[in-house]
């Protein structure tokens, strides 16, 4: 399977038209069609549904599209790493980050690092813990900023100094916003927006007394990142269980964050895969993280 052919396939998938894709790729339409047919023969399944006006993907084609995007991204990352190995420290450090207060510590680390290694650039990807861990395991990220609880057996890590706290994002005019803190009892009859991570829901149910991982609770929607959930809050469709750091920059004229009680702080960790070979830039970044955060932890 050639990366060049996967690039052709992705252009066809995006354009949904083989003739238009061939024009964009500066090759003839018969040549592109032949390459796609050979790819289907190699995979052993149909990948495209060739209509008169539109070319769409089969289920297998949709799976290949996701994998092809990952393979090409990994290929570009590898080129950057190999190309930087024989020069001064340069290249790209790929970081996955959860929405959390600890992002401020990560930003400080990036600032300190860039002063010393000015040729290094960063690729920052936001996501929840499951998404970040998947990209770490596929080699698409160098390091990840995660909130506990998280399985750390397969990672090396340092703890970051900031802690986060669970709470509820409300409209500023919501009656619950008049309270200084909320309990599970305050939310019994309210439509809720909650994380789609089962481990988080389980932790919340244990921590705050929600029954059986939210069984019987009015969950209007789940979410992976708080941004779109905040829009639902503003439209009076529910209130969102979230952490303070994810909404700390939201407009206080529109939103209110109220902590949940009892309060159990959340720790943040910066993790990287054990035994992974890193580019010189990523290796130096991890060394800087160890020096900065292990020093902070020892001082505390």
Secondary structure, 3 states (H helix, E strand, C coil): CCHHHHHHHHHHHHHCCHHHHHHHHCCCHHHHHHHHHHHHHHHCCCCEEECCCCEEECHHHHHHHHHHHHHHHHHHHHHHHHHHCCCCCCEEEEEEECCCCCHHHHHHHHHHHHHHCCCEEEEEEECCHHHHHHHHHCCCCCEEEEECCCCCCCEEEEEEEEEECEEEEEECCCHHHHCCEECHHHHCCCCEEEECCHHHHHHHHHHHCCCCCCCCCCEEEEECCHHHHHHHHHCCCCEEEEEHHHHCCCCCCCEEEEEECCCCCEEEEEEEECCCCCCHHHHHHHHHHHHHHHHHHHHC
